[in-house]
Amino acid sequence: MDWKLCRHCNKPLDKPWQKKFCSSVCNARFRSTVSDEIRYCQECGKPIERSVNLSLVAYALKQFCSVICRGKGVSKRLQAKRIVDNKCQQCGGIIQWRKHRSRKSYYALRFCSYACAHRARRSPAKEELLLAIKDVTSLRELAKKLGIDEESAQHRCYRYHLRPPRRFSPSSTETQCVGYLARHGIPVHCMPSRHPFDAVANGWRLEFKSSEHNEHSKSWSFNLHRHTKLDESQTDFYIFQFCGKILGSSFYLLFKAPMGSKVIRISIRSLLAIWAKRSQSIDVLRVPKNNETQQEETTALAMPAV
């Protein structure tokens, strides 16, 4: 017996208030013809046990012996209702049927997964914008590549739910280090956050590191790594900013890369004995990098052969 048919006359139940019978007449006739004969489960075929408090009418309406059999039976009926499989409009695969879905919601689905839906909704303009974002590092470069202003480029990214390239907003350490170089008359060009170095001065690639004096360990700690990975191949100099109340004001030291260590701890004793001697003069950054390379090559050629 189908679960959407009247239990007495087998007519379809097309009204929302019709649960088991199509009318009160069928309900009364069904109750008058109820007998105490043993009923069997429609799923497993076992006899359905009748409890003491269960009436004859309720016992006659039972179709399954347990909740497990009822779930299996309802699932089979739902599977049998599918006429054809619904296919994905993007990849052509069959959309998986789930038990909690109704027949109407199943045929309303257009894609089999979020990936197919995302690919189908991509437009050529969005693909072009994605390729442009991969090749730039700032919003200014993106606007220049697209031939529009920065505000229009930002709105275009938001239109396609893409994150625009970050505008450069220097941190306090970068601002103070740039100010230190500017006071010495060295022009500095700051880089966006995606770059492996922080700034460029006369062709020299600079990394800015700052540390506060630790009162417990009596030292400064500088982290040279990024996410536990040390890559000094694209860094020429480090500028260390020493902060803390012990000195009264901050001071800066310039070191030649590579340093060869992920973390560098400097105490006051090692600062005076070792690190002060290893530091470079700020005048090194006044000479352009290309000129410095040419001077080194000329000096090497002028040296007598040994």
SERO-4910 file (N, C-alpha, C, O; in steps of 0.05 Angstrom, whole numbers):
BEGIN
 pado doro    nc1    nc2    nc3   cac1   cac2   cac3    cc1    cc2    cc3    oc1    oc2    oc3
  Met    A     17    -24      0      0      0      0     18     25      0     36     27     16
  Asp    A     12     44    -18     28     68    -20     22     86      3     -1     87     13
  Trp    A     42    101     12     39    118     35     23    144     29     17    159     47
  Lys    A     18    150      3      2    173     -5    -25    165    -16    -37    180    -31
  Leu    A    -34    141     -9    -61    131    -18    -78    127      7    -68    121     28
  Cys    A   -104    129      3   -123    124     24   -121     95     33   -120     77     16
  Arg    A   -122     90     59   -119     63     70   -144     46     64   -143     21     66
  His    A   -166     59     57   -191     43     52   -198     40     23   -203     18     13
  Cys    A   -198     63      8   -206     62    -20   -183     65    -40   -188     64    -64
  Asn    A   -159     69    -30   -135     72    -47   -136     96    -66   -123     95    -87
  Lys    A   -151    117    -59   -150    141    -75   -126    158    -66   -118    157    -43
  Pro    A   -115    174    -85    -92    191    -77   -100    213    -57   -121    225    -59
  Leu    A    -82    218    -39    -87    239    -18    -74    264    -29    -50    268    -26
  Asp    A    -90    282    -40    -80    307    -53    -84    331    -35    -77    353    -43
  Lys    A    -96    329    -12   -100    351      6    -80    350     29    -72    328     38
  Pro    A    -71    374     38    -50    373     60    -60    362     86    -44    352    102
  Trp    A    -87    364     91    -97    354    117   -104    324    116   -111    312    136
  Gln    A   -101    312     92   -107    283     90    -82    267     96    -63    267     80
  Lys    A    -82    254    119    -59    239    128    -60    209    120    -42    199    108
  Lys    A    -82    196    127    -85    168    122   -110    160    106   -112    139     94
  Phe    A   -131    178    108   -156    173     94   -164    197     78   -157    220     85
  Cys    A   -179    192     56   -187    214     39   -212    229     50   -217    252     43
  Ser    A   -227    216     68   -251    228     79   -257    215    106   -246    194    113
  Ser    A   -276    227    120   -284    215    146   -301    190    141   -302    172    159
  Val    A   -313    187    118   -328    163    112   -310    139    109   -315    118    120
  Cys    A   -287    143     95   -268    121     92   -256    114    120   -249     91    125
  Asn    A   -252    134    136   -241    130    163   -260    112    179   -252     94    193
  Ala    A   -286    119    178   -306    104    193   -309     75    183   -311     56    198
  Arg    A   -309     72    157   -312     46    145   -288     28    151   -290      4    156
  Phe    A   -264     41    151   -240     25    157   -240     16    186   -233     -7    192
  Arg    A   -249     33    204   -251     26    232   -272      4    237   -268    -13    255
  Ser    A   -293      4    221   -314    -16    226   -305    -44    215   -316    -64    224
  Thr    A   -286    -45    196   -278    -70    185   -252    -80    196   -240    -99    185
  Val    A   -242    -68    218   -217    -76    229   -220   -103    243   -239   -108    257
  Ser    A   -201   -121    238   -201   -147    251   -174   -151    266   -156   -135    263
  Asp    A   -173   -170    282   -149   -175    299   -130   -195    285   -115   -209    299
  Glu    A   -130   -196    259   -112   -214    245    -83   -203    247    -79   -178    248
  Ile    A    -64   -221    246    -36   -213    248    -27   -198    223    -32   -208    201
  Arg    A    -14   -175    227     -3   -160    204     27   -165    201     40   -171    221
  Tyr    A     37   -162    177     65   -168    171     79   -143    161     66   -126    147
  Cys    A    105   -141    167    121   -118    159    124   -118    128    130   -138    116
  Gln    A    121    -95    116    123    -92     87    152    -92     78    158    -94     54
  Glu    A    171    -89     97    200    -89     89    213   -116     93    225   -127     74
  Cys    A    211   -127    117    225   -152    123    207   -176    123    217   -199    123
  Gly    A    180   -172    124    161   -195    124    156   -208    151    141   -227    152
  Lys    A    168   -197    172    163   -209    199    136   -199    209    127   -178    202
  Pro    A    124   -216    227     98   -207    239    103   -183    257    122   -182    272
  Ile    A     84   -164    256     85   -141    273     73   -147    300     50   -155    302
  Glu    A     88   -142    321     78   -148    348     59   -126    357     63   -102    350
  Arg    A     38   -134    371     18   -115    381     22   -112    411     20   -132    426
  Ser    A     26    -88    420     29    -83    449      2    -84    462    -19    -84    449
  Val    A      2    -84    488    -23    -86    504    -40    -61    501    -64    -64    498
  Asn    A    -27    -38    500    -42    -13    499    -49     -4    471    -60     18    467
  Leu    A    -42    -19    451    -47    -12    423    -75    -21    415    -82    -45    417
  Ser    A    -91     -3    404   -118    -10    395   -117    -25    369    -96    -26    356
  Leu    A   -139    -37    362   -141    -52    337   -137    -34    312   -125    -42    292
  Val    A   -148    -10    314   -146      9    292   -117     17    288   -107     17    265
  Ala    A   -103     24    310    -75     32    307    -58      8    298    -39     12    282
  Tyr    A    -65    -16    307    -50    -39    298    -54    -45    268    -36    -53    254
  Ala    A    -79    -40    259    -85    -45    231    -71    -24    212    -66    -30    189
  Leu    A    -65     -1    223    -52     20    207    -22     17    206     -9     30    189
  Lys    A    -10      0    222     19     -4    222     28    -19    197     15    -39    189
  Gln    A     50    -10    185     60    -22    161     88    -34    165     96    -51    149
  Phe    A    102    -25    186    129    -35    191    132    -44    220    117    -35    237
  Cys    A    151    -62    224    155    -73    251    173    -56    268    172    -58    292
  Ser    A    190    -39    256    208    -23    271    215      3    256    206      7    233
  Val    A    229     21    270    237     46    258    257     41    235    257     56    215
  Ile    A    275     21    238    295     15    218    281      6    192    288     16    170
  Cys    A    262    -12    194    247    -21    170    231      2    157    229      4    133
  Arg    A    220     19    174    205     42    163    224     60    148    216     70    126
  Gly    A    248     66    158    267     83    143    275     70    117    277     84     97
  Lys    A    280     44    117    287     31     91    264     31     71    269     36     48
  Gly    A    240     27     81    217     27     63    212     54     51    206     57     27
  Val    A    213     75     68    209    102     57    230    110     38    225    123     18
  Ser    A    256    102     43    278    108     25    274     95     -2    278    107    -23
  Lys    A    265     70     -2    260     56    -28    237     69    -43    239     71    -68
  Arg    A    217     79    -29    194     92    -43    203    118    -55    195    126    -77
  Leu    A    221    133    -41    231    158    -51    249    153    -76    248    168    -95
  Gln    A    265    132    -74    282    125    -97    266    117   -122    273    124   -144
  Ala    A    244    103   -117    227     95   -139    212    118   -152    203    115   -175
  Lys    A    209    140   -138    194    163   -149    211    178   -170    199    193   -186
  Arg    A    238    174   -169    254    188   -189    249    177   -217    251    152   -221
  Ile    A    242    194   -236    237    185   -263    263    183   -278    269    162   -289
  Val    A    279    204   -279    305    205   -292    324    218   -273    316    233   -255
  Asp    A    350    213   -277    371    226   -261    375    254   -270    375    260   -294
  Asn    A    379    272   -250    385    300   -256    414    303   -262    431    294   -246
  Lys    A    421    316   -284    449    319   -293    459    347   -288    444    366   -289
  Cys    A    485    349   -282    498    375   -276    500    390   -303    508    379   -323
  Gln    A    495    416   -302    496    432   -326    525    440   -334    530    450   -356
  Gln    A    544    436   -315    572    443   -321    588    419   -331    600    420   -352
  Cys    A    589    398   -315    605    374   -322    590    351   -334    602    333   -345
  Gly    A    563    352   -333    547    331   -344    544    306   -326    531    287   -334
  Gly    A    555    307   -302    553    284   -284    525    283   -271    510    302   -272
  Ile    A    519    260   -259    494    256   -245    495    269   -218    513    264   -202
  Ile    A    475    285   -211    473    297   -185    464    276   -165    445    262   -169
  Gln    A    479    274   -143    474    253   -123    448    258   -109    441    281   -101
  Trp    A    432    236   -106    407    238    -91    412    235    -62    426    217    -53
  Arg    A    399    252    -45    402    250    -16    374    247     -4    354    256    -15
  Lys    A    374    232     18    348    225     30    332    249     39    307    248     38
  His    A    345    270     49    331    293     60    319    310     38    303    329     44
  Arg    A    326    306     13    316    323     -9    289    312    -19    284    288    -21
  Ser    A    272    331    -25    246    324    -38    251    322    -68    271    329    -79
  Arg    A    230    311    -81    233    308   -110    235    335   -124    249    338   -144
  Lys    A    220    354   -114    220    381   -127    247    395   -123    257    407   -142
  Ser    A    258    393    -99    284    406    -94    307    391   -109    326    404   -117
  Tyr    A    304    365   -114    325    350   -129    326    359   -158    348    363   -168
  Tyr    A    303    362   -171    303    371   -199    308    401   -202    312    410   -224
  Ala    A    307    416   -180    314    444   -181    344    449   -180    353    471   -187
  Leu    A    359    429   -173    389    432   -172    400    434   -201    391    419   -219
  Arg    A    420    452   -204    432    455   -230    460    444   -232    470    438   -254
  Phe    A    474    443   -209    502    434   -209    506    413   -187    491    412   -168
  Cys    A    526    396   -192    531    374   -174    548    381   -150    548    367   -130
  Ser    A    563    404   -152    580    412   -130    584    442   -131    576    455   -150
  Tyr    A    597    453   -110    603    481   -109    624    489   -130    624    511   -140
  Ala    A    642    470   -136    663    476   -155    651    480   -183    658    498   -197
  Cys    A    632    463   -191    619    466   -217    602    492   -218    602    505   -239
  Ala    A    589    498   -196    574    523   -196    592    547   -198    585    567   -211
  His    A    616    546   -185    634    568   -187    646    571   -215    649    594   -225
  Arg    A    652    549   -228    663    550   -255    642    561   -275    648    576   -293
  Ala    A    617    553   -271    596    561   -290    590    591   -287    582    604   -307
  Arg    A    593    602   -263    586    630   -259    609    649   -265    606    673   -263
  Arg    A    633    638   -272    655    655   -279    651    666   -307    644    652   -326
  Ser    A    655    692   -309    652    705   -335    679    711   -346    699    710   -332
  Pro    A    681    716   -372    708    723   -384    721    747   -371    745    749   -369
  Ala    A    704    767   -363    716    790   -350    728    783   -323    748    794   -315
  Lys    A    715    765   -309    726    756   -283    752    741   -287    771    744   -271
  Glu    A    753    724   -307    778    709   -313    801    728   -320    823    724   -311
  Glu    A    794    748   -335    815    768   -342    825    783   -318    849    789   -315
  Leu    A    806    789   -299    814    803   -275    830    785   -257    849    795   -243
  Leu    A    824    759   -256    840    741   -239    869    739   -250    887    739   -234
  Leu    A    872    738   -276    899    737   -287    914    763   -282    938    762   -278
  Ala    A    900    785   -282    913    811   -277    922    813   -248    943    824   -243
  Ile    A    906    803   -229    913    805   -201    937    788   -195    953    795   -177
  Lys    A    941    765   -209    964    748   -203    990    761   -210   1011    755   -198
  Asp    A    990    779   -230   1015    791   -240   1022    818   -226   1043    829   -232
  Val    A   1005    828   -209   1011    854   -196   1014    850   -166   1006    830   -155
  Thr    A   1025    870   -153   1029    870   -125   1016    893   -110   1017    894    -85
  Ser    A   1003    911   -124    990    933   -111    966    941   -127    963    934   -151
  Leu    A    948    957   -115    924    966   -129    932    986   -151    918    988   -171
  Arg    A    953   1001   -147    962   1020   -167    971   1006   -193    964   1015   -215
  Glu    A    986    984   -190    994    969   -213    971    956   -227    970    954   -252
  Leu    A    951    946   -212    927    934   -224    912    955   -240    903    949   -263
  Ala    A    908    979   -230    894   1000   -244    909   1008   -269    897   1014   -290
  Lys    A    936   1009   -268    952   1016   -291    950    994   -313    950   1001   -336
  Lys    A    949    969   -304    947    948   -324    920    946   -337    918    940   -361
  Leu    A    899    953   -322    872    953   -334    865    979   -348    845    980   -362
  Gly    A    881    999   -345    876   1025   -358    854   1041   -345    841   1057   -358
  Ile    A    850   1038   -319    829   1053   -304    842   1064   -279    865   1059   -273
  Asp    A    826   1080   -264    837   1091   -239    835   1071   -216    822   1050   -220
  Glu    A    847   1077   -194    849   1058   -172    821   1052   -160    815   1029   -152
  Glu    A    804   1072   -158    777   1068   -146    761   1049   -163    747   1032   -153
  Ser    A    762   1053   -190    747   1035   -208    758   1007   -207    742    987   -208
  Ala    A    784   1004   -204    796    977   -202    787    963   -177    782    939   -177
  Gln    A    785    978   -155    776    967   -130    747    958   -131    740    937   -122
  His    A    730    975   -143    702    968   -146    698    944   -164    680    928   -160
  Arg    A    715    941   -185    713    918   -202    719    892   -187    707    871   -192
  Cys    A    739    893   -170    746    870   -153    722    862   -135    716    839   -132
  Tyr    A    710    883   -123    687    877   -105    663    867   -121    647    852   -110
  Arg    A    661    875   -145    638    866   -162    639    836   -166    618    822   -165
  Tyr    A    663    825   -170    666    796   -174    674    781   -149    684    759   -150
  His    A    670    794   -126    676    782   -100    705    773    -98    711    751    -88
  Leu    A    723    789   -108    752    784   -107    765    804    -88    756    827    -85
  Arg    A    786    795    -75    801    813    -57    821    829    -73    838    818    -86
  Pro    A    818    856    -72    837    872    -87    865    872    -75    868    866    -51
  Pro    A    886    877    -91    913    879    -80    914    900    -58    902    921    -60
  Arg    A    929    894    -38    930    911    -14    944    937    -20    965    938    -32
  Arg    A    931    959    -11    944    985    -12    967    985      8    965    974     30
  Phe    A    988    999      1   1011    999     19   1005   1016     44   1000   1040     42
  Ser    A   1006   1004     67   1002   1018     92   1026   1010    111   1024    990    125
  Pro    A   1047   1025    111   1071   1017    126   1066   1015    156   1050   1030    167
  Ser    A   1079    996    168   1077    993    197   1093   1014    211   1107   1030    198
  Ser    A   1092   1015    237   1107   1035    253   1137   1031    250   1152   1050    249
  Thr    A   1146   1005    248   1174   1000    245   1184   1010    218   1205   1023    217
  Glu    A   1169   1004    197   1177   1014    170   1177   1044    169   1195   1056    157
  Thr    A   1157   1057    181   1156   1086    181   1180   1098    195   1191   1118    185
  Gln    A   1187   1087    218   1209   1098    233   1236   1093    219   1253   1110    219
  Cys    A   1239   1069    207   1264   1064    193   1267   1081    168   1288   1090    161
  Val    A   1245   1085    154   1245   1103    130   1252   1131    138   1267   1145    125
  Gly    A   1240   1140    161   1247   1166    171   1276   1169    179   1288   1190    175
  Tyr    A   1287   1148    190   1316   1148    197   1333   1151    172   1353   1167    172
  Leu    A   1327   1136    150   1342   1139    126   1338   1166    112   1356   1177    101
  Ala    A   1313   1176    114   1308   1202    102   1323   1224    116   1331   1244    103
  Arg    A   1327   1222    142   1342   1243    156   1371   1243    148   1385   1263    151
  His    A   1381   1220    138   1409   1219    128   1410   1224     98   1432   1221     86
  Gly    A   1388   1232     86   1388   1240     58   1389   1216     39   1399   1219     16
  Ile    A   1378   1193     47   1378   1169     29   1350   1165     19   1332   1160     36
  Pro    A   1345   1166     -7   1318   1161    -17   1310   1132    -14   1326   1114    -20
  Val    A   1285   1127     -5   1275   1100      0   1249   1096    -14   1232   1114    -13
  His    A   1246   1073    -26   1220   1066    -39   1209   1041    -24   1221   1020    -26
  Cys    A   1187   1044    -11   1175   1022      4   1160   1003    -14   1149   1011    -35
  Met    A   1160    977     -7   1148    956    -23   1122    946     -9   1120    949     16
  Pro    A   1103    935    -24   1079    923    -11   1086    898      5   1109    889      5
  Ser    A   1066    888     19   1071    867     38   1078    840     25   1090    823     38
  Arg    A   1072    836     -1   1077    811    -14   1107    807    -22   1115    785    -27
  His    A   1122    829    -21   1150    827    -30   1167    814     -8   1160    816     15
  Pro    A   1188    801    -16   1206    788      3   1223    807     18   1237    799     37
  Phe    A   1223    833     11   1238    853     26   1220    877     30   1199    879     17
  Asp    A   1229    895     47   1211    917     56   1215    943     40   1195    957     35
  Ala    A   1239    949     31   1244    974     17   1268    972     -1   1284    953      1
  Val    A   1271    992    -18   1294    993    -36   1306   1021    -33   1292   1041    -35
  Ala    A   1332   1022    -30   1347   1047    -27   1371   1046    -46   1390   1032    -41
  Asn    A   1370   1062    -68   1391   1063    -88   1397   1035   -100   1420   1028   -105
  Gly    A   1376   1019   -103   1380    992   -114   1385    971    -92   1385    947    -99
  Trp    A   1391    978    -67   1396    959    -46   1370    950    -33   1353    967    -27
  Arg    A   1367    924    -31   1342    913    -19   1345    911     11   1364    899     21
  Leu    A   1327    923     26   1329    927     55   1307    911     69   1284    909     59
  Glu    A   1313    901     92   1294    889    110   1295    904    137   1317    908    148
  Phe    A   1272    912    147   1271    926    172   1262    907    195   1242    893    192
  Lys    A   1278    907    216   1272    890    239   1273    907    264   1291    923    268
  Ser    A   1253    903    281   1252    918    306   1248    899    330   1235    878    327
  Ser    A   1259    907    353   1257    891    377   1257    908    401   1272    928    403
  Glu    A   1240    901    421   1239    915    446   1258    901    466   1260    876    466
  His    A   1270    916    483   1289    904    502   1274    888    523   1255    898    536
  Asn    A   1281    862    525   1268    844    544   1282    847    572   1305    842    575
  Glu    A   1266    855    591   1277    859    618   1284    833    632   1301    832    649
  His    A   1271    811    623   1277    785    636   1303    773    625   1320    765    641
  Ser    A   1306    772    599   1331    761    587   1353    781    583   1375    774    576
  Lys    A   1346    807    587   1366    829    584   1378    829    556   1402    832    552
  Ser    A   1361    826    535   1371    825    508   1349    833    489   1326    836    496
  Trp    A   1357    837    463   1338    842    441   1337    817    424   1357    803    420
  Ser    A   1314    810    414   1310    787    397   1298    795    370   1277    807    369
  Phe    A   1312    789    348   1304    796    321   1298    770    306   1314    753    303
  Asn    A   1273    769    295   1265    746    278   1270    752    249   1258    771    238
  Leu    A   1288    737    237   1294    741    208   1278    723    190   1278    726    166
  His    A   1265    703    201   1250    683    185   1222    692    180   1211    710    194
  Arg    A   1209    680    160   1181    684    154   1167    657    154   1171    641    136
  His    A   1151    653    174   1136    628    177   1156    604    179   1153    584    165
  Thr    A   1176    608    196   1197    588    202   1215    582    178   1231    563    179
  Lys    A   1214    598    157   1231    593    133   1250    618    130   1240    640    128
  Leu    A   1275    613    128   1295    634    125   1304    635     96   1316    616     86
  Asp    A   1299    657     83   1306    661     55   1319    689     53   1305    709     53
  Glu    A   1346    690     51   1361    715     50   1372    720     22   1389    737     19
  Ser    A   1362    705      2   1373    709    -25   1365    735    -37   1378    745    -56
  Gln    A   1343    748    -28   1333    773    -39   1335    796    -20   1320    815    -21
  Thr    A   1355    794     -2   1360    816     18   1389    823     17   1406    805     18
  Asp    A   1395    849     16   1423    858     16   1431    868     43   1454    863     51
  Phe    A   1413    882     57   1420    893     83   1397    891    102   1373    891     94
  Tyr    A   1403    888    128   1383    889    149   1388    915    165   1410    923    170
  Ile    A   1366    928    172   1367    950    191   1353    942    216   1329    938    217
  Phe    A   1368    940    238   1358    932    264   1351    957    280   1367    975    282
  Gln    A   1327    958    290   1318    979    307   1318    969    337   1303    951    343
  Phe    A   1334    981    353   1336    974    381   1318    993    398   1323   1017    398
  Cys    A   1298    982    410   1280    998    426   1282    989    456   1291    968    462
  Gly    A   1272   1006    473   1272   1000    502   1278   1024    519   1292   1042    511
  Lys    A   1268   1022    544   1272   1044    563   1301   1045    573   1310   1066    582
  Ile    A   1315   1023    570   1343   1022    580   1361   1041    565   1381   1050    576
  Leu    A   1354   1047    540   1371   1065    524   1360   1093    523   1374   1111    514
  Gly    A   1336   1097    531   1324   1124    530   1311   1129    504   1288   1140    503
  Ser    A   1323   1123    481   1312   1126    454   1322   1104    436   1341   1090    443
  Ser    A   1308   1101    414   1315   1079    395   1340   1087    379   1346   1110    374
  Phe    A   1356   1066    371   1378   1071    353   1378   1048    333   1366   1028    337
  Tyr    A   1393   1052    311   1392   1035    288   1420   1025    281   1440   1040    284
  Leu    A   1422   1000    271   1447    989    262   1442    975    235   1421    963    231
  Leu    A   1461    978    217   1459    966    190   1478    942    189   1501    944    196
  Phe    A   1466    919    179   1482    894    177   1480    884    149   1459    886    136
  Lys    A   1502    872    140   1503    860    113   1490    832    114   1496    817    132
  Ala    A   1473    826     94   1462    799     92   1480    782     75   1495    792     58
  Pro    A   1480    755     79   1463    741     97   1474    739    126   1498    741    131
  Met    A   1455    735    145   1462    732    173   1465    703    181   1481    697    199
  Gly    A   1451    685    167   1454    656    172   1440    645    196   1447    623    205
  Ser    A   1421    660    207   1407    650    231   1378    660    230   1373    683    221
  Lys    A   1359    643    239   1331    651    239   1325    672    260   1310    691    254
  Val    A   1336    669    283   1332    687    305   1359    697    316   1377    680    321
  Ile    A   1361    723    320   1386    734    331   1380    748    357   1363    766    358
  Arg    A   1394    740    378   1391    752    405   1416    768    411   1438    757    410
  Ile    A   1412    793    418   1435    811    423   1432    822    451   1412    835    458
  Ser    A   1452    817    468   1453    830    494   1470    855    493   1482    861    473
  Ile    A   1470    870    515   1486    894    516   1516    888    513   1531    902    500
  Arg    A   1525    866    526   1553    859    525   1561    851    496   1581    860    486
  Ser    A   1544    833    484   1550    825    456   1547    848    436   1560    848    415
  Leu    A   1530    867    443   1526    890    425   1552    907    424   1560    916    403
  Leu    A   1564    911    447   1588    927    448   1613    912    439   1631    923    427
  Ala    A   1613    885    444   1637    870    437   1637    859    409   1659    857    397
  Ile    A   1614    851    398   1613    837    373   1598    852    352   1608    859    330
  Trp    A   1572    858    358   1554    868    337   1560    896    328   1555    904    306
  Ala    A   1571    912    346   1578    939    338   1601    939    317   1602    956    300
  Lys    A   1619    920    319   1641    917    300   1631    906    273   1642    912    252
  Arg    A   1610    889    274   1599    877    249   1581    896    234   1576    891    210
  Ser    A   1572    917    247   1553    935    233   1567    951    212   1592    956    213
  Gln    A   1552    960    192   1562    975    169   1555   1005    173   1536   1012    188
  Ser    A   1569   1021    159   1563   1050    159   1539   1055    142   1535   1042    121
  Ile    A   1523   1075    149   1499   1082    134   1507   1094    107   1490   1095     89
  Asp    A   1532   1103    104   1540   1114     78   1542   1093     56   1544   1100     32
  Val    A   1541   1067     63   1542   1046     42   1517   1048     24   1519   1042      1
  Leu    A   1495   1057     36   1470   1058     20   1469   1083      2   1452   1085    -15
  Arg    A   1488   1102      5   1488   1125    -12   1498   1118    -40   1491   1131    -60
  Val    A   1515   1098    -42   1526   1090    -68   1506   1071    -81   1498   1051    -69
  Pro    A   1498   1076   -106   1480   1058   -120   1492   1030   -122   1516   1026   -123
  Lys    A   1474   1011   -123   1483    983   -123   1499    976   -148   1519    962   -147
  Asn    A   1491    986   -172   1505    980   -197   1533    992   -196   1552    979   -205
  Asn    A   1536   1017   -186   1562   1029   -184   1580   1014   -165   1605   1012   -170
  Glu    A   1569   1004   -143   1584    989   -124   1595    963   -137   1618    955   -132
  Thr    A   1579    950   -152   1587    926   -166   1609    931   -186   1628    915   -188
  Gln    A   1607    954   -200   1628    960   -220   1654    967   -206   1675    960   -216
  Gln    A   1653    981   -183   1677    987   -168   1691    962   -158   1716    961   -159
  Glu    A   1676    943   -149   1688    918   -139   1701    903   -162   1723    892   -158
  Glu    A   1688    902   -186   1700    888   -209   1726    903   -218   1745    889   -225
  Thr    A   1725    929   -218   1749    944   -227   1772    940   -207   1796    937   -216
  Thr    A   1766    939   -181   1787    934   -161   1798    907   -164   1823    903   -161
  Ala    A   1782    887   -170   1791    859   -173   1809    857   -197   1828    841   -197
  Leu    A   1803    871   -220   1819    869   -243   1846    884   -240   1866    877   -252
  Ala    A   1846    905   -224   1870    921   -220   1890    907   -201   1913    914   -201
  Met    A   1881    888   -186   1899    874   -167   1919    857   -182   1911    844   -202
  Pro    A   1944    856   -174   1964    839   -188   1959    810   -183   1948    802   -162
  Ala    A   1965    794   -203   1961    765   -201   1981    753   -182   2005    761   -182
  Val    A   1972    734   -166   1990    721   -147   2002    696   -159   2017    682   -146
***
